[in-house]
Amino acid sequence: MSTTPAPAPTADPAARIAQLRTEIDACDAGIIELVQRRLGISREIGELRAAAGGTRLSLAREQQVLATFRDALGPDGAALGMMLLRQGRGRL
């Protein structure tokens, strides 16, 4: 089993915290951008399915998405996946 060594202590913890928070802010901006992109794609799929005479939702596909999130992130991942699915559906 491999472990990652602890980072060396910095001379100024406050400066390191500020640096890490900047990294978190960049991650958050990327997540928001990706979620917006995902929502647009999901809505387009729903529109195409409806225009073709099908249902807007595919429960089998939703279960697949939830399983992916649950497997990667645990129970909270499943909740995150469900939130994304709800957002992408729009009004039912």
PDB file of N, CA, C and O in Angstrom:
ATOM      1  N   MET A   1       0.842  -1.162   0.000  1.00  0.00           N
ATOM      2  CA  MET A   1       0.000   0.000   0.000  1.00  0.00           C
ATOM      3  C   MET A   1       0.892   1.231   0.000  1.00  0.00           C
ATOM      4  O   MET A   1       1.860   1.307   0.757  1.00  0.00           O
ATOM      5  N   SER A   2       0.561   2.194  -0.852  1.00  0.00           N
ATOM      6  CA  SER A   2       1.348   3.402  -0.991  1.00  0.00           C
ATOM      7  C   SER A   2       0.630   4.562  -0.321  1.00  0.00           C
ATOM      8  O   SER A   2      -0.586   4.712  -0.441  1.00  0.00           O
ATOM      9  N   THR A   3       1.392   5.371   0.377  1.00  0.00           N
ATOM     10  CA  THR A   3       0.799   6.561   0.981  1.00  0.00           C
ATOM     11  C   THR A   3       1.519   7.781   0.445  1.00  0.00           C
ATOM     12  O   THR A   3       2.705   7.737   0.117  1.00  0.00           O
ATOM     13  N   THR A   4       0.776   8.867   0.365  1.00  0.00           N
ATOM     14  CA  THR A   4       1.353  10.112  -0.081  1.00  0.00           C
ATOM     15  C   THR A   4       1.966  10.808   1.119  1.00  0.00           C
ATOM     16  O   THR A   4       1.307  10.959   2.148  1.00  0.00           O
ATOM     17  N   PRO A   5       3.220  11.236   1.005  1.00  0.00           N
ATOM     18  CA  PRO A   5       3.829  11.912   2.151  1.00  0.00           C
ATOM     19  C   PRO A   5       3.122  13.235   2.429  1.00  0.00           C
ATOM     20  O   PRO A   5       2.633  13.898   1.514  1.00  0.00           O
ATOM     21  N   ALA A   6       3.077  13.602   3.699  1.00  0.00           N
ATOM     22  CA  ALA A   6       2.453  14.860   4.085  1.00  0.00           C
ATOM     23  C   ALA A   6       3.268  16.012   3.516  1.00  0.00           C
ATOM     24  O   ALA A   6       4.495  15.938   3.463  1.00  0.00           O
ATOM     25  N   PRO A   7       2.594  17.075   3.090  1.00  0.00           N
ATOM     26  CA  PRO A   7       3.340  18.214   2.565  1.00  0.00           C
ATOM     27  C   PRO A   7       4.196  18.839   3.657  1.00  0.00           C
ATOM     28  O   PRO A   7       3.843  18.820   4.837  1.00  0.00           O
ATOM     29  N   ALA A   8       5.300  19.380   3.247  1.00  0.00           N
ATOM     30  CA  ALA A   8       6.191  20.038   4.201  1.00  0.00           C
ATOM     31  C   ALA A   8       5.493  21.274   4.756  1.00  0.00           C
ATOM     32  O   ALA A   8       4.815  21.989   4.019  1.00  0.00           O
ATOM     33  N   PRO A   9       5.658  21.530   6.059  1.00  0.00           N
ATOM     34  CA  PRO A   9       5.023  22.716   6.625  1.00  0.00           C
ATOM     35  C   PRO A   9       5.582  23.977   5.972  1.00  0.00           C
ATOM     36  O   PRO A   9       6.769  24.056   5.655  1.00  0.00           O
ATOM     37  N   THR A  10       4.707  24.956   5.779  1.00  0.00           N
ATOM     38  CA  THR A  10       5.153  26.211   5.193  1.00  0.00           C
ATOM     39  C   THR A  10       5.454  27.197   6.295  1.00  0.00           C
ATOM     40  O   THR A  10       4.977  27.065   7.421  1.00  0.00           O
ATOM     41  N   ALA A  11       6.259  28.192   5.950  1.00  0.00           N
ATOM     42  CA  ALA A  11       6.625  29.209   6.934  1.00  0.00           C
ATOM     43  C   ALA A  11       5.398  30.045   7.303  1.00  0.00           C
ATOM     44  O   ALA A  11       5.287  30.530   8.429  1.00  0.00           O
ATOM     45  N   ASP A  12       4.477  30.211   6.349  1.00  0.00           N
ATOM     46  CA  ASP A  12       3.306  31.048   6.589  1.00  0.00           C
ATOM     47  C   ASP A  12       2.038  30.276   6.237  1.00  0.00           C
ATOM     48  O   ASP A  12       1.604  30.286   5.085  1.00  0.00           O
ATOM     49  N   PRO A  13       1.443  29.607   7.229  1.00  0.00           N
ATOM     50  CA  PRO A  13       0.225  28.841   6.955  1.00  0.00           C
ATOM     51  C   PRO A  13      -0.889  29.688   6.353  1.00  0.00           C
ATOM     52  O   PRO A  13      -1.631  29.195   5.503  1.00  0.00           O
ATOM     53  N   ALA A  14      -1.027  30.927   6.758  1.00  0.00           N
ATOM     54  CA  ALA A  14      -2.088  31.790   6.225  1.00  0.00           C
ATOM     55  C   ALA A  14      -1.909  32.006   4.723  1.00  0.00           C
ATOM     56  O   ALA A  14      -2.888  32.028   3.977  1.00  0.00           O
ATOM     57  N   ALA A  15      -0.679  32.162   4.286  1.00  0.00           N
ATOM     58  CA  ALA A  15      -0.412  32.342   2.857  1.00  0.00           C
ATOM     59  C   ALA A  15      -0.752  31.065   2.088  1.00  0.00           C
ATOM     60  O   ALA A  15      -1.310  31.124   0.993  1.00  0.00           O
ATOM     61  N   ARG A  16      -0.415  29.919   2.663  1.00  0.00           N
ATOM     62  CA  ARG A  16      -0.728  28.639   2.012  1.00  0.00           C
ATOM     63  C   ARG A  16      -2.238  28.424   1.939  1.00  0.00           C
ATOM     64  O   ARG A  16      -2.752  27.951   0.926  1.00  0.00           O
ATOM     65  N   ILE A  17      -2.944  28.769   3.010  1.00  0.00           N
ATOM     66  CA  ILE A  17      -4.399  28.647   3.008  1.00  0.00           C
ATOM     67  C   ILE A  17      -4.991  29.529   1.912  1.00  0.00           C
ATOM     68  O   ILE A  17      -5.888  29.096   1.189  1.00  0.00           O
ATOM     69  N   ALA A  18      -4.505  30.746   1.783  1.00  0.00           N
ATOM     70  CA  ALA A  18      -4.994  31.652   0.737  1.00  0.00           C
ATOM     71  C   ALA A  18      -4.734  31.061  -0.648  1.00  0.00           C
ATOM     72  O   ALA A  18      -5.584  31.144  -1.534  1.00  0.00           O
ATOM     73  N   GLN A  19      -3.562  30.467  -0.828  1.00  0.00           N
ATOM     74  CA  GLN A  19      -3.222  29.840  -2.114  1.00  0.00           C
ATOM     75  C   GLN A  19      -4.166  28.667  -2.398  1.00  0.00           C
ATOM     76  O   GLN A  19      -4.670  28.529  -3.513  1.00  0.00           O
ATOM     77  N   LEU A  20      -4.400  27.841  -1.407  1.00  0.00           N
ATOM     78  CA  LEU A  20      -5.293  26.698  -1.587  1.00  0.00           C
ATOM     79  C   LEU A  20      -6.728  27.144  -1.857  1.00  0.00           C
ATOM     80  O   LEU A  20      -7.431  26.524  -2.654  1.00  0.00           O
ATOM     81  N   ARG A  21      -7.158  28.207  -1.203  1.00  0.00           N
ATOM     82  CA  ARG A  21      -8.507  28.715  -1.457  1.00  0.00           C
ATOM     83  C   ARG A  21      -8.640  29.247  -2.878  1.00  0.00           C
ATOM     84  O   ARG A  21      -9.700  29.125  -3.492  1.00  0.00           O
ATOM     85  N   THR A  22      -7.579  29.831  -3.395  1.00  0.00           N
ATOM     86  CA  THR A  22      -7.580  30.272  -4.792  1.00  0.00           C
ATOM     87  C   THR A  22      -7.726  29.077  -5.722  1.00  0.00           C
ATOM     88  O   THR A  22      -8.434  29.148  -6.727  1.00  0.00           O
ATOM     89  N   GLU A  23      -7.053  27.975  -5.384  1.00  0.00           N
ATOM     90  CA  GLU A  23      -7.193  26.754  -6.176  1.00  0.00           C
ATOM     91  C   GLU A  23      -8.626  26.208  -6.101  1.00  0.00           C
ATOM     92  O   GLU A  23      -9.176  25.763  -7.108  1.00  0.00           O
ATOM     93  N   ILE A  24      -9.222  26.245  -4.915  1.00  0.00           N
ATOM     94  CA  ILE A  24     -10.610  25.796  -4.758  1.00  0.00           C
ATOM     95  C   ILE A  24     -11.537  26.672  -5.596  1.00  0.00           C
ATOM     96  O   ILE A  24     -12.439  26.159  -6.259  1.00  0.00           O
ATOM     97  N   ASP A  25     -11.324  27.988  -5.574  1.00  0.00           N
ATOM     98  CA  ASP A  25     -12.152  28.899  -6.367  1.00  0.00           C
ATOM     99  C   ASP A  25     -12.047  28.563  -7.856  1.00  0.00           C
ATOM    100  O   ASP A  25     -13.046  28.612  -8.574  1.00  0.00           O
ATOM    101  N   ALA A  26     -10.847  28.224  -8.321  1.00  0.00           N
ATOM    102  CA  ALA A  26     -10.657  27.846  -9.723  1.00  0.00           C
ATOM    103  C   ALA A  26     -11.383  26.528 -10.019  1.00  0.00           C
ATOM    104  O   ALA A  26     -11.998  26.381 -11.076  1.00  0.00           O
ATOM    105  N   CYS A  27     -11.312  25.580  -9.095  1.00  0.00           N
ATOM    106  CA  CYS A  27     -12.044  24.313  -9.257  1.00  0.00           C
ATOM    107  C   CYS A  27     -13.543  24.577  -9.323  1.00  0.00           C
ATOM    108  O   CYS A  27     -14.236  24.027 -10.178  1.00  0.00           O
ATOM    109  N   ASP A  28     -14.042  25.418  -8.419  1.00  0.00           N
ATOM    110  CA  ASP A  28     -15.467  25.730  -8.397  1.00  0.00           C
ATOM    111  C   ASP A  28     -15.909  26.365  -9.710  1.00  0.00           C
ATOM    112  O   ASP A  28     -16.966  26.020 -10.238  1.00  0.00           O
ATOM    113  N   ALA A  29     -15.115  27.285 -10.240  1.00  0.00           N
ATOM    114  CA  ALA A  29     -15.455  27.923 -11.519  1.00  0.00           C
ATOM    115  C   ALA A  29     -15.512  26.878 -12.630  1.00  0.00           C
ATOM    116  O   ALA A  29     -16.406  26.916 -13.475  1.00  0.00           O
ATOM    117  N   GLY A  30     -14.569  25.953 -12.631  1.00  0.00           N
ATOM    118  CA  GLY A  30     -14.581  24.883 -13.624  1.00  0.00           C
ATOM    119  C   GLY A  30     -15.781  23.970 -13.471  1.00  0.00           C
ATOM    120  O   GLY A  30     -16.381  23.560 -14.464  1.00  0.00           O
ATOM    121  N   ILE A  31     -16.137  23.649 -12.236  1.00  0.00           N
ATOM    122  CA  ILE A  31     -17.299  22.795 -11.983  1.00  0.00           C
ATOM    123  C   ILE A  31     -18.566  23.490 -12.482  1.00  0.00           C
ATOM    124  O   ILE A  31     -19.399  22.867 -13.141  1.00  0.00           O
ATOM    125  N   ILE A  32     -18.711  24.775 -12.168  1.00  0.00           N
ATOM    126  CA  ILE A  32     -19.896  25.515 -12.610  1.00  0.00           C
ATOM    127  C   ILE A  32     -19.982  25.528 -14.127  1.00  0.00           C
ATOM    128  O   ILE A  32     -21.057  25.321 -14.690  1.00  0.00           O
ATOM    129  N   GLU A  33     -18.872  25.768 -14.786  1.00  0.00           N
ATOM    130  CA  GLU A  33     -18.851  25.773 -16.254  1.00  0.00           C
ATOM    131  C   GLU A  33     -19.253  24.406 -16.812  1.00  0.00           C
ATOM    132  O   GLU A  33     -20.047  24.330 -17.750  1.00  0.00           O
ATOM    133  N   LEU A  34     -18.718  23.342 -16.248  1.00  0.00           N
ATOM    134  CA  LEU A  34     -19.059  21.994 -16.710  1.00  0.00           C
ATOM    135  C   LEU A  34     -20.519  21.643 -16.433  1.00  0.00           C
ATOM    136  O   LEU A  34     -21.169  21.003 -17.260  1.00  0.00           O
ATOM    137  N   VAL A  35     -21.039  22.056 -15.276  1.00  0.00           N
ATOM    138  CA  VAL A  35     -22.436  21.778 -14.963  1.00  0.00           C
ATOM    139  C   VAL A  35     -23.338  22.514 -15.949  1.00  0.00           C
ATOM    140  O   VAL A  35     -24.307  21.939 -16.445  1.00  0.00           O
ATOM    141  N   GLN A  36     -23.033  23.769 -16.236  1.00  0.00           N
ATOM    142  CA  GLN A  36     -23.831  24.509 -17.207  1.00  0.00           C
ATOM    143  C   GLN A  36     -23.788  23.837 -18.581  1.00  0.00           C
ATOM    144  O   GLN A  36     -24.810  23.740 -19.261  1.00  0.00           O
ATOM    145  N   ARG A  37     -22.635  23.386 -18.972  1.00  0.00           N
ATOM    146  CA  ARG A  37     -22.498  22.678 -20.252  1.00  0.00           C
ATOM    147  C   ARG A  37     -23.328  21.398 -20.236  1.00  0.00           C
ATOM    148  O   ARG A  37     -24.040  21.100 -21.194  1.00  0.00           O
ATOM    149  N   ARG A  38     -23.232  20.636 -19.132  1.00  0.00           N
ATOM    150  CA  ARG A  38     -23.980  19.381 -19.007  1.00  0.00           C
ATOM    151  C   ARG A  38     -25.484  19.626 -19.075  1.00  0.00           C
ATOM    152  O   ARG A  38     -26.212  18.874 -19.722  1.00  0.00           O
ATOM    153  N   LEU A  39     -25.947  20.679 -18.406  1.00  0.00           N
ATOM    154  CA  LEU A  39     -27.375  20.986 -18.404  1.00  0.00           C
ATOM    155  C   LEU A  39     -27.868  21.306 -19.807  1.00  0.00           C
ATOM    156  O   LEU A  39     -28.946  20.863 -20.205  1.00  0.00           O
ATOM    157  N   GLY A  40     -27.095  22.063 -20.545  1.00  0.00           N
ATOM    158  CA  GLY A  40     -27.476  22.384 -21.914  1.00  0.00           C
ATOM    159  C   GLY A  40     -27.564  21.143 -22.787  1.00  0.00           C
ATOM    160  O   GLY A  40     -28.497  20.997 -23.577  1.00  0.00           O
ATOM    161  N   ILE A  41     -26.596  20.254 -22.644  1.00  0.00           N
ATOM    162  CA  ILE A  41     -26.591  19.000 -23.422  1.00  0.00           C
ATOM    163  C   ILE A  41     -27.788  18.141 -23.028  1.00  0.00           C
ATOM    164  O   ILE A  41     -28.471  17.581 -23.886  1.00  0.00           O
ATOM    165  N   SER A  42     -28.035  18.044 -21.729  1.00  0.00           N
ATOM    166  CA  SER A  42     -29.156  17.227 -21.245  1.00  0.00           C
ATOM    167  C   SER A  42     -30.485  17.756 -21.755  1.00  0.00           C
ATOM    168  O   SER A  42     -31.340  16.982 -22.186  1.00  0.00           O
ATOM    169  N   ARG A  43     -30.661  19.053 -21.711  1.00  0.00           N
ATOM    170  CA  ARG A  43     -31.911  19.645 -22.195  1.00  0.00           C
ATOM    171  C   ARG A  43     -32.088  19.410 -23.690  1.00  0.00           C
ATOM    172  O   ARG A  43     -33.195  19.139 -24.155  1.00  0.00           O
ATOM    173  N   GLU A  44     -31.001  19.513 -24.436  1.00  0.00           N
ATOM    174  CA  GLU A  44     -31.098  19.251 -25.876  1.00  0.00           C
ATOM    175  C   GLU A  44     -31.497  17.801 -26.144  1.00  0.00           C
ATOM    176  O   GLU A  44     -32.311  17.534 -27.028  1.00  0.00           O
ATOM    177  N   ILE A  45     -30.931  16.872 -25.389  1.00  0.00           N
ATOM    178  CA  ILE A  45     -31.310  15.463 -25.541  1.00  0.00           C
ATOM    179  C   ILE A  45     -32.803  15.294 -25.266  1.00  0.00           C
ATOM    180  O   ILE A  45     -33.495  14.609 -26.019  1.00  0.00           O
ATOM    181  N   GLY A  46     -33.307  15.914 -24.191  1.00  0.00           N
ATOM    182  CA  GLY A  46     -34.727  15.823 -23.872  1.00  0.00           C
ATOM    183  C   GLY A  46     -35.597  16.374 -24.991  1.00  0.00           C
ATOM    184  O   GLY A  46     -36.620  15.785 -25.340  1.00  0.00           O
ATOM    185  N   GLU A  47     -35.188  17.497 -25.547  1.00  0.00           N
ATOM    186  CA  GLU A  47     -35.946  18.092 -26.652  1.00  0.00           C
ATOM    187  C   GLU A  47     -35.937  17.172 -27.875  1.00  0.00           C
ATOM    188  O   GLU A  47     -36.971  16.985 -28.517  1.00  0.00           O
ATOM    189  N   LEU A  48     -34.792  16.606 -28.195  1.00  0.00           N
ATOM    190  CA  LEU A  48     -34.693  15.700 -29.347  1.00  0.00           C
ATOM    191  C   LEU A  48     -35.537  14.449 -29.133  1.00  0.00           C
ATOM    192  O   LEU A  48     -36.215  13.993 -30.054  1.00  0.00           O
ATOM    193  N   ARG A  49     -35.499  13.894 -27.928  1.00  0.00           N
ATOM    194  CA  ARG A  49     -36.295  12.701 -27.631  1.00  0.00           C
ATOM    195  C   ARG A  49     -37.781  13.009 -27.771  1.00  0.00           C
ATOM    196  O   ARG A  49     -38.531  12.220 -28.345  1.00  0.00           O
ATOM    197  N   ALA A  50     -38.208  14.166 -27.241  1.00  0.00           N
ATOM    198  CA  ALA A  50     -39.618  14.546 -27.321  1.00  0.00           C
ATOM    199  C   ALA A  50     -40.034  14.809 -28.767  1.00  0.00           C
ATOM    200  O   ALA A  50     -41.122  14.412 -29.184  1.00  0.00           O
ATOM    201  N   ALA A  51     -39.170  15.477 -29.532  1.00  0.00           N
ATOM    202  CA  ALA A  51     -39.485  15.776 -30.934  1.00  0.00           C
ATOM    203  C   ALA A  51     -39.603  14.501 -31.766  1.00  0.00           C
ATOM    204  O   ALA A  51     -40.332  14.463 -32.757  1.00  0.00           O
ATOM    205  N   ALA A  52     -38.886  13.467 -31.361  1.00  0.00           N
ATOM    206  CA  ALA A  52     -38.929  12.190 -32.081  1.00  0.00           C
ATOM    207  C   ALA A  52     -40.091  11.318 -31.602  1.00  0.00           C
ATOM    208  O   ALA A  52     -40.240  10.177 -32.039  1.00  0.00           O
ATOM    209  N   GLY A  53     -40.915  11.866 -30.696  1.00  0.00           N
ATOM    210  CA  GLY A  53     -42.073  11.119 -30.224  1.00  0.00           C
ATOM    211  C   GLY A  53     -41.805  10.251 -29.013  1.00  0.00           C
ATOM    212  O   GLY A  53     -42.689   9.512 -28.580  1.00  0.00           O
ATOM    213  N   GLY A  54     -40.626  10.323 -28.468  1.00  0.00           N
ATOM    214  CA  GLY A  54     -40.299   9.520 -27.286  1.00  0.00           C
ATOM    215  C   GLY A  54     -40.519  10.311 -26.010  1.00  0.00           C
ATOM    216  O   GLY A  54     -40.964  11.458 -26.040  1.00  0.00           O
ATOM    217  N   THR A  55     -40.207   9.690 -24.913  1.00  0.00           N
ATOM    218  CA  THR A  55     -40.294  10.383 -23.629  1.00  0.00           C
ATOM    219  C   THR A  55     -39.043  11.235 -23.445  1.00  0.00           C
ATOM    220  O   THR A  55     -37.986  10.942 -24.005  1.00  0.00           O
ATOM    221  N   ARG A  56     -39.181  12.283 -22.660  1.00  0.00           N
ATOM    222  CA  ARG A  56     -38.019  13.149 -22.402  1.00  0.00           C
ATOM    223  C   ARG A  56     -36.996  12.456 -21.521  1.00  0.00           C
ATOM    224  O   ARG A  56     -35.806  12.765 -21.584  1.00  0.00           O
ATOM    225  N   LEU A  57     -37.454  11.520 -20.698  1.00  0.00           N
ATOM    226  CA  LEU A  57     -36.577  10.879 -19.724  1.00  0.00           C
ATOM    227  C   LEU A  57     -36.320   9.432 -20.094  1.00  0.00           C
ATOM    228  O   LEU A  57     -37.168   8.754 -20.674  1.00  0.00           O
ATOM    229  N   SER A  58     -35.126   8.979 -19.743  1.00  0.00           N
ATOM    230  CA  SER A  58     -34.779   7.571 -19.869  1.00  0.00           C
ATOM    231  C   SER A  58     -34.358   7.093 -18.485  1.00  0.00           C
ATOM    232  O   SER A  58     -33.245   7.368 -18.036  1.00  0.00           O
ATOM    233  N   LEU A  59     -35.250   6.378 -17.817  1.00  0.00           N
ATOM    234  CA  LEU A  59     -34.950   5.944 -16.453  1.00  0.00           C
ATOM    235  C   LEU A  59     -33.736   5.025 -16.394  1.00  0.00           C
ATOM    236  O   LEU A  59     -32.971   5.065 -15.431  1.00  0.00           O
ATOM    237  N   ALA A  60     -33.558   4.201 -17.417  1.00  0.00           N
ATOM    238  CA  ALA A  60     -32.391   3.316 -17.439  1.00  0.00           C
ATOM    239  C   ALA A  60     -31.107   4.136 -17.502  1.00  0.00           C
ATOM    240  O   ALA A  60     -30.125   3.824 -16.828  1.00  0.00           O
ATOM    241  N   ARG A  61     -31.124   5.180 -18.313  1.00  0.00           N
ATOM    242  CA  ARG A  61     -29.941   6.047 -18.420  1.00  0.00           C
ATOM    243  C   ARG A  61     -29.704   6.774 -17.098  1.00  0.00           C
ATOM    244  O   ARG A  61     -28.560   6.910 -16.662  1.00  0.00           O
ATOM    245  N   GLU A  62     -30.773   7.239 -16.460  1.00  0.00           N
ATOM    246  CA  GLU A  62     -30.609   7.919 -15.183  1.00  0.00           C
ATOM    247  C   GLU A  62     -29.999   6.991 -14.137  1.00  0.00           C
ATOM    248  O   GLU A  62     -29.146   7.415 -13.358  1.00  0.00           O
ATOM    249  N   GLN A  63     -30.423   5.744 -14.111  1.00  0.00           N
ATOM    250  CA  GLN A  63     -29.855   4.779 -13.166  1.00  0.00           C
ATOM    251  C   GLN A  63     -28.371   4.556 -13.445  1.00  0.00           C
ATOM    252  O   GLN A  63     -27.575   4.405 -12.518  1.00  0.00           O
ATOM    253  N   GLN A  64     -28.007   4.537 -14.715  1.00  0.00           N
ATOM    254  CA  GLN A  64     -26.603   4.382 -15.099  1.00  0.00           C
ATOM    255  C   GLN A  64     -25.773   5.571 -14.601  1.00  0.00           C
ATOM    256  O   GLN A  64     -24.677   5.394 -14.070  1.00  0.00           O
ATOM    257  N   VAL A  65     -26.306   6.772 -14.777  1.00  0.00           N
ATOM    258  CA  VAL A  65     -25.607   7.978 -14.317  1.00  0.00           C
ATOM    259  C   VAL A  65     -25.453   7.948 -12.794  1.00  0.00           C
ATOM    260  O   VAL A  65     -24.376   8.231 -12.272  1.00  0.00           O
ATOM    261  N   LEU A  66     -26.525   7.608 -12.091  1.00  0.00           N
ATOM    262  CA  LEU A  66     -26.454   7.554 -10.627  1.00  0.00           C
ATOM    263  C   LEU A  66     -25.444   6.526 -10.144  1.00  0.00           C
ATOM    264  O   LEU A  66     -24.710   6.773  -9.188  1.00  0.00           O
ATOM    265  N   ALA A  67     -25.405   5.376 -10.803  1.00  0.00           N
ATOM    266  CA  ALA A  67     -24.440   4.339 -10.425  1.00  0.00           C
ATOM    267  C   ALA A  67     -23.011   4.825 -10.624  1.00  0.00           C
ATOM    268  O   ALA A  67     -22.135   4.542  -9.808  1.00  0.00           O
ATOM    269  N   THR A  68     -22.780   5.548 -11.697  1.00  0.00           N
ATOM    270  CA  THR A  68     -21.436   6.078 -11.966  1.00  0.00           C
ATOM    271  C   THR A  68     -21.009   7.023 -10.855  1.00  0.00           C
ATOM    272  O   THR A  68     -19.895   6.923 -10.339  1.00  0.00           O
ATOM    273  N   PHE A  69     -21.900   7.947 -10.485  1.00  0.00           N
ATOM    274  CA  PHE A  69     -21.580   8.898  -9.421  1.00  0.00           C
ATOM    275  C   PHE A  69     -21.420   8.199  -8.075  1.00  0.00           C
ATOM    276  O   PHE A  69     -20.511   8.527  -7.312  1.00  0.00           O
ATOM    277  N   ARG A  70     -22.294   7.238  -7.777  1.00  0.00           N
ATOM    278  CA  ARG A  70     -22.222   6.504  -6.509  1.00  0.00           C
ATOM    279  C   ARG A  70     -20.926   5.705  -6.430  1.00  0.00           C
ATOM    280  O   ARG A  70     -20.269   5.694  -5.390  1.00  0.00           O
ATOM    281  N   ASP A  71     -20.554   5.036  -7.519  1.00  0.00           N
ATOM    282  CA  ASP A  71     -19.327   4.238  -7.526  1.00  0.00           C
ATOM    283  C   ASP A  71     -18.084   5.109  -7.344  1.00  0.00           C
ATOM    284  O   ASP A  71     -17.129   4.711  -6.677  1.00  0.00           O
ATOM    285  N   ALA A  72     -18.108   6.286  -7.937  1.00  0.00           N
ATOM    286  CA  ALA A  72     -16.939   7.158  -7.865  1.00  0.00           C
ATOM    287  C   ALA A  72     -16.855   7.942  -6.563  1.00  0.00           C
ATOM    288  O   ALA A  72     -15.762   8.202  -6.061  1.00  0.00           O
ATOM    289  N   LEU A  73     -18.028   8.325  -6.006  1.00  0.00           N
ATOM    290  CA  LEU A  73     -18.018   9.266  -4.886  1.00  0.00           C
ATOM    291  C   LEU A  73     -18.807   8.813  -3.666  1.00  0.00           C
ATOM    292  O   LEU A  73     -18.882   9.541  -2.676  1.00  0.00           O
ATOM    293  N   GLY A  74     -19.391   7.631  -3.721  1.00  0.00           N
ATOM    294  CA  GLY A  74     -20.155   7.137  -2.581  1.00  0.00           C
ATOM    295  C   GLY A  74     -21.552   7.728  -2.532  1.00  0.00           C
ATOM    296  O   GLY A  74     -22.026   8.278  -3.526  1.00  0.00           O
ATOM    297  N   PRO A  75     -22.222   7.623  -1.378  1.00  0.00           N
ATOM    298  CA  PRO A  75     -23.609   8.082  -1.261  1.00  0.00           C
ATOM    299  C   PRO A  75     -23.795   9.561  -1.612  1.00  0.00           C
ATOM    300  O   PRO A  75     -24.792   9.930  -2.231  1.00  0.00           O
ATOM    301  N   ASP A  76     -22.850  10.398  -1.223  1.00  0.00           N
ATOM    302  CA  ASP A  76     -22.959  11.815  -1.575  1.00  0.00           C
ATOM    303  C   ASP A  76     -22.839  12.007  -3.087  1.00  0.00           C
ATOM    304  O   ASP A  76     -23.426  12.933  -3.647  1.00  0.00           O
ATOM    305  N   GLY A  77     -22.081  11.135  -3.741  1.00  0.00           N
ATOM    306  CA  GLY A  77     -21.976  11.197  -5.197  1.00  0.00           C
ATOM    307  C   GLY A  77     -23.308  10.906  -5.855  1.00  0.00           C
ATOM    308  O   GLY A  77     -23.667  11.541  -6.846  1.00  0.00           O
ATOM    309  N   ALA A  78     -24.044   9.947  -5.306  1.00  0.00           N
ATOM    310  CA  ALA A  78     -25.375   9.645  -5.841  1.00  0.00           C
ATOM    311  C   ALA A  78     -26.289  10.846  -5.684  1.00  0.00           C
ATOM    312  O   ALA A  78     -27.079  11.143  -6.580  1.00  0.00           O
ATOM    313  N   ALA A  79     -26.192  11.545  -4.552  1.00  0.00           N
ATOM    314  CA  ALA A  79     -27.001  12.750  -4.341  1.00  0.00           C
ATOM    315  C   ALA A  79     -26.611  13.841  -5.339  1.00  0.00           C
ATOM    316  O   ALA A  79     -27.474  14.542  -5.868  1.00  0.00           O
ATOM    317  N   LEU A  80     -25.326  13.980  -5.591  1.00  0.00           N
ATOM    318  CA  LEU A  80     -24.859  14.943  -6.580  1.00  0.00           C
ATOM    319  C   LEU A  80     -25.379  14.583  -7.966  1.00  0.00           C
ATOM    320  O   LEU A  80     -25.853  15.451  -8.698  1.00  0.00           O
ATOM    321  N   GLY A  81     -25.292  13.316  -8.324  1.00  0.00           N
ATOM    322  CA  GLY A  81     -25.799  12.863  -9.611  1.00  0.00           C
ATOM    323  C   GLY A  81     -27.285  13.136  -9.744  1.00  0.00           C
ATOM    324  O   GLY A  81     -27.739  13.554 -10.809  1.00  0.00           O
ATOM    325  N   MET A  82     -28.054  12.909  -8.685  1.00  0.00           N
ATOM    326  CA  MET A  82     -29.492  13.161  -8.719  1.00  0.00           C
ATOM    327  C   MET A  82     -29.772  14.647  -8.904  1.00  0.00           C
ATOM    328  O   MET A  82     -30.688  15.018  -9.639  1.00  0.00           O
ATOM    329  N   MET A  83     -28.996  15.495  -8.249  1.00  0.00           N
ATOM    330  CA  MET A  83     -29.169  16.936  -8.411  1.00  0.00           C
ATOM    331  C   MET A  83     -28.923  17.329  -9.862  1.00  0.00           C
ATOM    332  O   MET A  83     -29.673  18.131 -10.420  1.00  0.00           O
ATOM    333  N   LEU A  84     -27.895  16.782 -10.472  1.00  0.00           N
ATOM    334  CA  LEU A  84     -27.604  17.095 -11.871  1.00  0.00           C
ATOM    335  C   LEU A  84     -28.717  16.601 -12.791  1.00  0.00           C
ATOM    336  O   LEU A  84     -29.102  17.292 -13.734  1.00  0.00           O
ATOM    337  N   LEU A  85     -29.225  15.420 -12.517  1.00  0.00           N
ATOM    338  CA  LEU A  85     -30.328  14.891 -13.323  1.00  0.00           C
ATOM    339  C   LEU A  85     -31.559  15.782 -13.200  1.00  0.00           C
ATOM    340  O   LEU A  85     -32.198  16.093 -14.205  1.00  0.00           O
ATOM    341  N   ARG A  86     -31.897  16.193 -11.989  1.00  0.00           N
ATOM    342  CA  ARG A  86     -33.060  17.065 -11.792  1.00  0.00           C
ATOM    343  C   ARG A  86     -32.890  18.388 -12.530  1.00  0.00           C
ATOM    344  O   ARG A  86     -33.829  18.880 -13.157  1.00  0.00           O
ATOM    345  N   GLN A  87     -31.706  18.957 -12.454  1.00  0.00           N
ATOM    346  CA  GLN A  87     -31.439  20.218 -13.130  1.00  0.00           C
ATOM    347  C   GLN A  87     -31.565  20.070 -14.650  1.00  0.00           C
ATOM    348  O   GLN A  87     -32.105  20.947 -15.324  1.00  0.00           O
ATOM    349  N   GLY A  88     -31.069  18.967 -15.175  1.00  0.00           N
ATOM    350  CA  GLY A  88     -31.094  18.752 -16.606  1.00  0.00           C
ATOM    351  C   GLY A  88     -32.472  18.462 -17.172  1.00  0.00           C
ATOM    352  O   GLY A  88     -32.723  18.698 -18.354  1.00  0.00           O
ATOM    353  N   ARG A  89     -33.359  17.958 -16.343  1.00  0.00           N
ATOM    354  CA  ARG A  89     -34.715  17.608 -16.797  1.00  0.00           C
ATOM    355  C   ARG A  89     -35.535  18.841 -17.107  1.00  0.00           C
ATOM    356  O   ARG A  89     -36.359  18.829 -18.021  1.00  0.00           O
ATOM    357  N   GLY A  90     -35.318  19.902 -16.355  1.00  0.00           N
ATOM    358  CA  GLY A  90     -36.198  21.046 -16.471  1.00  0.00           C
ATOM    359  C   GLY A  90     -37.534  20.715 -15.845  1.00  0.00           C
ATOM    360  O   GLY A  90     -37.637  19.796 -15.033  1.00  0.00           O
ATOM    361  N   ARG A  91     -38.543  21.451 -16.216  1.00  0.00           N
ATOM    362  CA  ARG A  91     -39.889  21.199 -15.666  1.00  0.00           C
ATOM    363  C   ARG A  91     -40.461  19.947 -16.282  1.00  0.00           C
ATOM    364  O   ARG A  91     -40.415  19.770 -17.500  1.00  0.00           O
ATOM    365  N   LEU A  92     -40.998  19.081 -15.456  1.00  0.00           N
ATOM    366  CA  LEU A  92     -41.619  17.841 -15.946  1.00  0.00           C
ATOM    367  C   LEU A  92     -43.074  18.056 -16.272  1.00  0.00           C
ATOM    368  O   LEU A  92     -43.756  17.124 -16.696  1.00  0.00           O
TER     369      LEU A  92
END
